[in-house]
């Protein structure tokens, strides 16, 4: 009897429910779509949480006395290296999402996130704090790209904009909540108060890791790209109903063919022809958001 092969890639066969009657029409389950969206958006909640969790901590005398940063530049580096980690996570997520699956990638991002959070919560030196921020940033960067990718791929076209708005709403809600949570912990009569708002985020990260590995179904688009058409059909039946499953698989296959045909493009194509205007629009919106100075408040 051969040894089983352990793989990170989602390979489990996705079958119809036992009580499903073969050939019977299955209605769309929009509640299931919203449930999956809300769960996966735990990643966006953790993204928003980390946008604001450090702002009061680095200004507290108890934290400064413990960490003994050499100067203000050292404190700034603790904060800013998180964004470097985010950039790394966001730029590398495409490879893992395409090879392992969206759900498995979110699980791995959560494991990286937990490792970074543990390092920070147990820190007694500015060096350990900095390393923890960098590692956690990689996980957050992966969340920032993988969560929108997954939820848009499971959403019916009619509510795709609403699903994206839910993602942003949860992110902004977390940014608000974390300020009040940190403010509440600030009044604890303990020099280690700051460890708690960093440590408690480990709980939702672990829940997300387990849920994305065991419960969250793979993206139909990813399944079609893997040529697992029966599994994609079953997931689409669960989400959008059996009436549209075949048609949507055909549409996904056609769009993947178009993507493959245009995969020969280069980075320079972003600055040519009609794509130039799209590039300009996207970068300008991001620039105007950052130039407001909002990050000076968040961080």
C-alpha positions as CSV (number, residue, x, y, z in Angstrom):
1,X,0.0,0.0,0.0
2,X,1.7,3.2,-1.2
3,X,2.2,6.3,1.0
4,X,-0.3,9.1,0.4
5,X,1.1,12.3,-1.1
6,X,0.6,15.5,0.9
7,X,-0.1,18.5,-1.3
8,X,-1.0,22.1,-0.5
9,X,-3.1,22.3,-3.7
10,X,-6.8,21.9,-3.4
11,X,-7.5,18.5,-5.0
12,X,-10.5,17.2,-3.2
13,X,-13.4,16.1,-5.4
14,X,-16.5,18.3,-5.0
15,X,-19.7,16.2,-5.1
16,X,-23.4,17.1,-5.0
17,X,-25.1,16.8,-1.6
18,X,-26.4,13.4,-0.8
19,X,-30.0,14.5,-0.7
20,X,-29.7,16.1,-4.2
21,X,-31.9,14.4,-6.8
22,X,-30.1,13.9,-10.1
23,X,-31.5,16.0,-12.9
24,X,-33.6,18.2,-10.5
25,X,-33.1,21.9,-10.8
26,X,-31.3,23.6,-8.0
27,X,-32.1,27.3,-7.2
28,X,-29.5,30.0,-6.7
29,X,-28.4,30.4,-3.1
30,X,-27.5,34.1,-2.7
31,X,-27.4,33.7,1.1
32,X,-24.6,31.2,0.6
33,X,-22.7,33.7,-1.5
34,X,-23.1,36.4,1.2
35,X,-22.1,33.9,3.9
36,X,-18.9,33.0,2.0
37,X,-18.2,36.6,1.3
38,X,-18.6,37.6,5.0
39,X,-16.3,34.8,6.1
40,X,-13.5,35.4,3.6
41,X,-13.7,39.1,4.4
42,X,-12.2,38.3,7.8
43,X,-9.0,38.8,5.8
44,X,-10.1,42.4,5.0
45,X,-11.0,42.9,8.6
46,X,-7.5,41.9,9.7
47,X,-6.2,44.2,6.9
48,X,-8.1,47.2,8.4
49,X,-7.1,46.2,11.9
50,X,-3.5,46.5,11.1
51,X,-3.9,49.8,9.4
52,X,-4.5,51.4,12.9
53,X,-3.3,49.0,15.6
54,X,0.2,50.5,15.9
55,X,-0.6,54.3,15.9
56,X,-1.2,54.6,19.7
57,X,1.2,51.8,20.7
58,X,4.3,53.5,19.3
59,X,3.4,56.8,21.0
60,X,3.1,55.2,24.5
61,X,5.9,55.7,26.9
62,X,5.6,52.2,28.3
63,X,6.2,50.7,24.9
64,X,9.1,53.1,24.2
65,X,10.8,52.4,27.5
66,X,10.6,48.6,26.9
67,X,11.7,48.7,23.2
68,X,14.4,51.4,23.6
69,X,14.5,52.5,20.0
70,X,17.7,54.3,19.0
71,X,15.8,57.2,17.6
72,X,12.6,58.3,15.8
73,X,13.8,56.7,12.6
74,X,13.8,53.3,14.3
75,X,10.2,53.8,15.3
76,X,9.3,54.9,11.8
77,X,11.0,51.8,10.4
78,X,8.9,49.5,12.6
79,X,5.8,51.1,11.2
80,X,6.9,51.4,7.5
81,X,8.4,48.0,7.1
82,X,4.9,46.6,7.4
83,X,4.1,48.2,4.1
84,X,7.1,46.6,2.4
85,X,5.8,43.2,3.6
86,X,2.4,44.1,2.2
87,X,3.9,44.9,-1.2
88,X,5.7,41.6,-1.2
89,X,2.6,39.7,-0.3
90,X,0.4,41.4,-2.9
91,X,2.9,41.0,-5.7
92,X,3.5,37.3,-5.1
93,X,-0.1,36.2,-4.4
94,X,-1.0,35.7,-8.1
95,X,1.4,32.7,-8.5
96,X,0.1,30.9,-5.4
97,X,-3.6,31.7,-6.1
98,X,-3.3,30.2,-9.6
99,X,-1.2,27.2,-8.5
100,X,-2.8,26.2,-5.2
101,X,-6.2,27.8,-5.3
102,X,-7.7,30.9,-3.8
103,X,-8.8,29.2,-0.5
104,X,-5.6,27.4,0.1
105,X,-3.7,30.6,-0.6
106,X,-5.7,32.5,2.0
107,X,-5.0,29.7,4.5
108,X,-1.3,30.1,3.9
109,X,-1.5,33.8,4.2
110,X,-3.3,33.4,7.5
111,X,-0.4,31.1,8.8
112,X,2.1,33.8,7.8
113,X,-0.1,36.4,9.5
114,X,-0.2,34.4,12.7
115,X,3.5,34.0,12.8
116,X,4.1,37.7,12.4
117,X,1.5,38.6,15.1
118,X,3.0,36.1,17.5
119,X,6.5,37.6,17.0
120,X,5.1,41.1,17.7
121,X,3.0,40.1,20.7
122,X,6.0,38.4,22.3
123,X,8.6,41.1,21.5
124,X,11.0,42.5,24.0
125,X,13.3,44.2,21.4
126,X,12.8,46.6,18.5
127,X,14.5,44.1,16.2
128,X,11.9,41.3,16.9
129,X,9.1,43.8,16.6
130,X,10.4,44.9,13.2
131,X,10.7,41.3,11.9
132,X,7.2,40.5,13.1
133,X,5.8,43.6,11.4
134,X,7.5,42.5,8.1
135,X,6.2,39.0,8.3
136,X,2.7,40.0,9.2
137,X,2.8,42.5,6.4
138,X,3.3,39.7,3.9
139,X,0.1,38.0,5.1
140,X,-1.9,41.3,5.0
141,X,-0.6,42.0,1.5
142,X,-1.8,38.5,0.4
143,X,-5.2,39.3,2.0
144,X,-5.5,42.6,0.2
145,X,-5.2,40.8,-3.2
146,X,-6.7,37.3,-2.6
147,X,-9.9,38.3,-0.8
148,X,-11.3,40.6,-3.6
149,X,-10.1,38.0,-6.1
150,X,-12.1,35.2,-4.5
151,X,-15.3,37.1,-3.7
152,X,-15.6,38.5,-7.2
153,X,-15.2,35.1,-8.7
154,X,-18.0,33.5,-6.6
155,X,-20.4,36.4,-7.0
156,X,-23.1,36.5,-9.7
157,X,-22.6,39.5,-12.0
158,X,-25.7,41.2,-10.8
159,X,-24.4,41.7,-7.3
160,X,-20.6,41.7,-7.9
161,X,-20.4,45.5,-7.2
162,X,-22.3,45.0,-3.9
163,X,-20.0,42.2,-2.9
164,X,-17.0,44.4,-3.5
165,X,-18.6,47.1,-1.4
166,X,-19.1,44.7,1.5
167,X,-15.4,44.0,1.4
168,X,-14.4,47.6,1.6
169,X,-17.1,48.3,4.3
170,X,-15.6,45.5,6.5
171,X,-12.1,46.9,6.0
172,X,-13.1,50.4,7.0
173,X,-15.2,49.1,9.9
174,X,-12.1,47.3,11.3
175,X,-10.1,50.5,11.0
176,X,-12.7,52.2,13.2
177,X,-13.0,49.4,15.7
178,X,-9.2,49.0,16.3
179,X,-8.8,52.6,17.4
180,X,-11.5,52.1,20.1
181,X,-10.1,48.7,21.2
182,X,-6.5,50.0,21.5
183,X,-7.8,53.1,23.3
184,X,-9.6,50.8,25.8
185,X,-6.5,48.6,26.4
186,X,-4.4,51.8,26.8
187,X,-5.9,52.4,30.3
188,X,-4.8,49.0,31.6
189,X,-2.4,49.2,34.6
190,X,0.2,47.2,32.8
191,X,3.3,47.8,30.8
192,X,2.3,45.0,28.5
193,X,-1.1,46.3,27.6
194,X,-0.1,46.8,23.9
195,X,0.4,43.0,23.5
196,X,-3.3,42.3,23.7
197,X,-4.6,44.3,20.7
198,X,-1.8,42.6,18.6
199,X,-2.4,39.1,20.0
200,X,-6.2,39.0,19.8
201,X,-6.1,39.2,16.0
202,X,-4.5,35.7,16.0
203,X,-8.0,34.3,16.8
204,X,-9.8,35.4,13.6
205,X,-6.7,34.6,11.5
206,X,-6.7,31.0,12.8
207,X,-10.5,30.7,12.1
208,X,-9.9,32.0,8.6
209,X,-7.0,29.6,8.0
210,X,-9.0,26.5,9.0
211,X,-12.2,27.6,7.3
212,X,-10.5,28.4,4.0
213,X,-8.8,25.0,4.1
214,X,-11.8,22.9,5.1
215,X,-15.1,24.7,4.3
216,X,-14.7,27.4,1.7
217,X,-15.2,25.9,-1.8
218,X,-12.7,26.6,-4.5
219,X,-13.4,29.4,-6.9
220,X,-15.3,28.2,-10.0
221,X,-13.0,30.1,-12.3
222,X,-9.9,28.5,-10.7
223,X,-11.5,25.0,-11.1
224,X,-12.2,25.7,-14.8
225,X,-8.7,26.9,-15.3
226,X,-7.6,23.5,-13.7
227,X,-9.9,21.7,-16.2
228,X,-12.0,20.3,-13.3
229,X,-15.3,21.1,-15.0
230,X,-17.5,18.7,-12.9
231,X,-16.3,20.3,-9.7
232,X,-16.8,23.8,-11.2
233,X,-20.3,22.9,-12.2
234,X,-21.1,21.7,-8.7
235,X,-19.8,24.9,-7.1
236,X,-21.7,27.0,-9.5
237,X,-24.9,25.0,-8.8
238,X,-24.5,25.7,-5.1
239,X,-23.9,29.4,-5.7
240,X,-25.9,30.5,-8.7
241,X,-28.2,27.6,-9.4
242,X,-28.2,24.8,-11.9
243,X,-30.0,26.8,-14.6
244,X,-27.0,29.0,-15.3
245,X,-24.1,26.7,-14.3
246,X,-23.4,25.3,-17.8
247,X,-23.7,28.7,-19.4
248,X,-21.3,30.3,-16.8
249,X,-18.7,27.5,-17.3
250,X,-18.8,28.2,-21.0
251,X,-18.3,31.9,-20.4
252,X,-15.4,31.3,-18.0
253,X,-13.7,29.0,-20.6
254,X,-14.1,31.6,-23.3
255,X,-12.7,34.4,-21.1
256,X,-9.7,32.1,-20.1
257,X,-9.0,31.6,-23.8
258,X,-8.9,35.4,-24.3
259,X,-6.6,35.8,-21.3
260,X,-4.2,33.2,-22.7
261,X,-4.2,34.9,-26.1
262,X,-3.3,38.2,-24.5
263,X,-0.8,36.8,-22.0
264,X,2.1,37.8,-24.3
265,X,1.7,41.4,-23.2
266,X,4.5,43.3,-21.5
267,X,4.6,45.9,-18.7
268,X,5.3,48.6,-21.4
269,X,1.8,47.9,-22.8
270,X,0.4,49.7,-19.8
271,X,1.7,53.0,-21.3
272,X,0.5,52.5,-24.8
273,X,-2.7,53.2,-26.7
274,X,-6.1,53.0,-24.8
275,X,-4.5,51.2,-21.9
276,X,-2.5,54.3,-21.0
277,X,-5.7,56.1,-20.0
278,X,-6.7,53.2,-17.7
279,X,-3.2,53.2,-16.1
280,X,-3.4,57.0,-15.6
281,X,-6.8,56.8,-14.0
282,X,-5.9,54.0,-11.6
283,X,-2.6,55.5,-10.5
284,X,-4.1,59.0,-10.1
285,X,-6.9,57.8,-7.9
286,X,-4.4,56.0,-5.7
287,X,-2.1,59.1,-5.6
288,X,-5.0,61.4,-4.6
289,X,-6.0,59.0,-1.8
290,X,-2.5,58.9,-0.3
291,X,-1.7,62.6,-0.8
292,X,-4.5,63.5,1.7
293,X,-2.1,62.4,4.4
294,X,-4.5,59.8,5.8
295,X,-1.7,57.4,6.6
296,X,-0.1,59.9,8.9
297,X,-3.2,59.3,11.1
298,X,-3.5,55.6,10.6
299,X,0.1,54.8,11.2
